[in-house]
């Protein structure tokens, strides 16, 4: 079973390169133009997502947006960037489909600032945890 999975993983780039060379011959575009351009776009996407991920994480920590939404969106873009960097047209098409998926459309996640609670007890909503504080020296 492991051998079969390894063969599939190794056969995908080879088949992808073979298909890319066939399409390059049919269209007349040199294969190196396609591969270098795709690699450059993938590396730019990864670089921009690294910067955007920091901003999304800081916004999530400050309670401005959901951390799950930022992680899902960043993970999708990182996977698309890696697929664009792999040589081949099939991996590039999969990356473009990943980028075109509307994952952030739909029910929005409500941001919740740190330190607040949404638990209700007997119909009342509590925003703070109450208790006694005593300093021990």
C-alpha positions in Angstrom: 0.0 0.0 0.0 2.8 2.4 0.9 4.5 1.5 -2.4 1.4 2.4 -4.3 1.0 5.8 -2.7 4.7 6.5 -3.3 4.3 5.6 -7.0 1.3 7.9 -7.3 3.1 10.8 -5.6 6.2 10.3 -7.9 4.2 9.7 -11.1 2.2 12.9 -10.8 5.1 15.3 -11.5 6.3 13.1 -14.4 2.9 12.9 -16.0 2.4 16.6 -15.4 5.7 17.5 -17.1 4.9 15.2 -20.0 1.5 16.8 -20.5 3.1 20.2 -20.3 5.6 19.4 -23.0 2.8 18.1 -25.2 0.7 21.3 -24.8 3.8 23.4 -25.3 4.4 21.7 -28.6 0.8 22.2 -29.7 0.6 25.9 -28.7 4.1 26.8 -29.8 4.9 28.4 -26.5 8.4 27.4 -25.1 8.1 25.2 -22.0 10.6 27.2 -20.1 8.4 30.3 -20.4 5.5 28.5 -18.8 7.6 26.9 -16.0 9.5 30.1 -15.1 6.4 32.3 -15.2 4.5 29.8 -13.1 7.3 29.6 -10.5 7.6 33.4 -10.3 3.8 33.8 -9.7 3.9 31.0 -7.1 6.8 32.6 -5.2 5.1 36.0 -5.3 1.9 34.5 -4.0 3.8 32.9 -1.1 5.7 36.1 -0.3 2.5 38.2 -0.2 0.7 35.6 1.8 3.4 35.5 4.4 3.0 39.3 5.0 -0.8 39.1 4.9 -0.8 36.1 7.4 0.9 38.3 10.0 -1.7 41.0 9.6 -4.6 38.5 9.7 -3.1 36.9 12.9 -2.7 40.2 14.6 -6.3 41.2 13.7 -7.6 37.9 15.1 -5.6 38.3 18.3 -7.2 41.8 18.7 -10.6 40.4 18.1 -11.3 42.1 14.7 -11.7 38.9 12.7 -11.9 35.1 13.2 -8.7 33.2 13.4 -10.2 30.2 11.7 -11.1 32.2 8.6 -7.6 33.6 8.3 -6.0 30.2 8.7 -8.3 28.6 6.1 -7.7 31.4 3.6 -4.0 31.5 4.2 -3.6 27.7 4.0 -5.5 27.7 0.7 -3.3 30.4 -0.8 -0.1 28.7 0.5 -1.1 25.4 -1.1 -1.9 27.2 -4.4 1.5 28.9 -4.3 3.3 25.6 -3.8 1.3 24.0 -6.6 2.2 27.0 -8.9 5.8 26.5 -8.1 5.6 22.8 -9.1 6.4 22.3 -12.8 3.4 21.5 -14.9 0.1 22.7 -16.3 -2.1 20.3 -14.3 -0.7 21.5 -11.0 -1.2 25.1 -12.2 -4.8 24.5 -13.0 -5.4 22.9 -9.6 -3.8 26.0 -8.0 -6.0 28.3 -10.0 -9.1 26.3 -9.0 -8.0 26.6 -5.3 -7.6 30.4 -5.7 -11.0 30.7 -7.4 -12.9 28.8 -4.7 -15.2 31.2 -2.8 -14.4 29.9 0.7 -15.0 33.1 2.5 -18.5 33.6 1.2 -21.5 32.6 3.4 -22.1 32.8 7.1 -19.6 35.1 8.7 -17.7 34.2 11.8 -18.3 36.7 14.5 -15.2 38.1 16.1 -14.9 37.7 19.8 -12.4 39.8 21.7 -10.2 38.0 24.2 -11.4 38.1 27.8 -15.1 38.1 27.1 -17.5 35.2 27.6 -20.7 34.4 25.8 -21.9 31.8 28.3 -25.3 32.4 29.7 -26.5 31.4 33.1 -30.2 31.5 33.9 -31.0 33.8 31.0 -28.3 36.4 31.9 -25.2 37.0 29.9 -22.0 37.5 31.7 -19.1 39.5 30.3 -16.6 39.1 33.2 -15.5 36.4 35.5 -16.0 37.6 39.1 -14.2 36.4 42.1 -12.1 37.4 45.1 -8.5 38.5 44.8 -6.0 38.2 47.6 -2.3 39.0 47.2 0.1 36.6 48.9 3.6 38.0 49.6 
